[in-house]
């Protein structure tokens, strides 16, 4: 080994590795709160930079590079990692030391990137993470053999428990380093051509060779698109590729094969499974066995639907009791305030505006908690990645990349993190399509609307039937999202679909504590929202539904609300919504919930509490709505109106926060405006179709 | 309850609700999306790509 002294000034350390190998855990453990999260200029790739002090107090900067499987890049994230490591980025110093983080339970796949990192000839430390998982899988690791094969220091770690961190810190703090001198073997013909190209690059010799090897693997178009190199380098590369092909060597496949041959050789020596004498990656683990069922063409779908069905069943059964308590509490509060405050505007504001408005939304907290409990369970157990894998078959049929499914899945919780998650989608057009369809997935804010309408529609039905209706609303959202994605990919945003590369992490027992923390976080956010945005909207809606007051003191409550600002707005849009079976009071709900869907429930609470006689102590909102009659005596909320309203809310945008985030992510007003437009039209058409097709089929 | 006081209190609450939405917009600040994300200073999908 050659000892190399690393520059005396502040040391730049970069953490590189595959996605999900524990890079960020190590980064967080080393830097604590001394982190700066921003963006690499010009791209939407997160840049995480931190500071820490070595064992002897020397200051260092630590850069958490985006996860990459290889330096032959496939996404903007991987391009950033490659460019930083090769010193191509003017805004980021080339690292002095690399911490190559490797998942010990998946050594073979992780070593591919390591083989390319070794080409860079930079001081490298191998953080062999998750050795506990490897042990559980029966893999016996020979660290000495691994060090010998790779030529770098290997530190076994369990980063999540802090095991190996001290040793890693000591290793980084060393004044001198063993430069990585062992390079994985490369076919001779390729090595010779790479050296010819490297000679033309104005880079340090060792980096130049690594760069030349990467250039040789690029296809013509990628070479033509290169901004970093002059035309002469590109021509030399093309000539070298041509010579290699003439000699019967395909540069990319020959290099990949050579690297994998080397990796097999390393694994043979360094990772064994006792008993079978084979290397670590053969044989079936428990995860593999589970995957044979959960990703099966038939059983996989059965399991997927069963998981969703169970989730919605629990949302209705388990949440019912706490929802009743909250409802009873809100009723009691209303009665209490009504009894203790004299007849006044203030009493009306609290009893008819704030309590039904905020209470009507807060009542759905138990259902939202259960939704997040299940989403957490599915995510932490590793099942979400399988769901994405299952969905990729469907996604690719509409021209979307499997990676788009993760943002769509996140949108079940809220479209905003979903839309932010589209940053992992490399193709710009695919990303736009995903952003455009993400709000069609039923978010948690729709849950109160579905819950209310189902309670109006089938109050006495068994939980299974209610769960079935809710599941079908979610399915309508999914089908609509896919159909619209298909339309956009065929028309506005035509592009080829790249292949899916998705990691299926091993199944893990979910940590209930971490799920509970997230549930508490989410309920805090939900309650904060109820106490701020929804409280303010409830006050405004009450004012709109109360003023101007009728001139005649004998006016009935129905006449009063009809003359109010809200009533007038409802009347204005009534011609547009009458074909859907809605009256002007539902119109008030639609207008009121333009900013946030869940406000529909509160608005209905305000409208019917103000509009009805004083019956806050006798009936719940759903009962009042069920009893609501048109002037001709026919019920307003017929089954078809309820279904049509639910379909409207599945398909309509109705969320001002999502509009703001789409504006920010697309850097334009045209896309969010287009999105509001197409979703409103889609919602109207969907609701119209449900109402009229239902009528034609003889339903009410 | 004194009708004048009643009107003043209700008007103040309604104005506060309006101000809640308008003042941050007037100051050029956003309220945050409320979804709980950290919303770091990320660049949008702009021309730079």
Interface residues (C-beta under 8 A of the other chain):
Chain A: X37 X38 X39 X41 X42 X43 X44 X46 X76 X341 X342 X344 X345 X346 X347 X349 X413 X414 X416 X417 X420 X423 X428 X431 X432 X521 X522 X525 X528 X529 X532 X533 X535 X536 X537 X539 X540 X543 X657 X660 X661 X664 X665 X666 X667
Chain B: X1 X3 X6 X7 X9 X10 X13 X14 X16 X17 X18 X20 X21 X30 X31 X33 X34 X35 X36 X37 X38 X39 X40 X41 X42 X43 X44 X45 X46 X47 X48 X49
